[in-house]
Each structure stands twice: as C-alpha cells, then as structure tokens.
Amino acid sequence: MKLQGSALRLTVFVGEDDTWRHKPLYHEIVHRAHTAGLAGATVLRGVEGYGASSRIHTTRLLSLSEDLPIAVIIVDSADRVRAFLPQLDELVGEGMVILDEVEVIRYVGRDP
C-alpha cells in the first residue's frame, strides 16, 4: 500500500482504564481499524493530562498513575477514515475524537 498526499488524521483520546467487553478500549479500536483495512494505527500513552472530568491524571512519583490518557492515531485517506467513524460511535462513550487534514510525505506499507 502506498499513501501520499492529502490524508486525514484521526485521533481518539480515551482513558487507559476504559474498556470494551473486558478488554482495553484502545486495543479494540486498533483491532477494528486493522479489520477495516486502514493504513495503520498507533497507541500513545500520555504521562499527564485531564479531560472532561477536570481531574489530572499523572505518572509523577508522588501521584497515583491511574487512568492515564491514551491517544489512538490513525492516518489514511479521508474517505476511509470517515467510513470508520460509525464504529467509534459504538465504542467511545467518554473521550474525544478529532480529525485533522494532513499531508503524507511518504508511507509505503510492507507486502503481506
């Protein structure tokens, strides 16, 4: 697969403790993105942040490191990303989903 030029970046912000059927929610999002044939997905674990609850979550030594922020980032063509959005409606109860127009300089997938 080759992806270059205009694309759409989907970023899903959830909590590390969020689950879907007893599994981490971020794992389910990545699994569904893979099944949908999206170009790729990356999960990043935040070291500190807060969201709608206004409660700060952090990894600092003197604080409990619970429910840290997680970002799932997916980049693909706009059509493919937008076709994936209904799945997030089903999965993400609390969190934030953002879309950014991006330009891919070079992405060449490996042959299966």
Summary of the structure (lengths in Angstrom):
residues: 112
radius of gyration: 15.1
end to end distance: 9.8
largest distance: 46.6
contacts: 306
relative contact order: 0.35
helix: 22%
strand: 38%
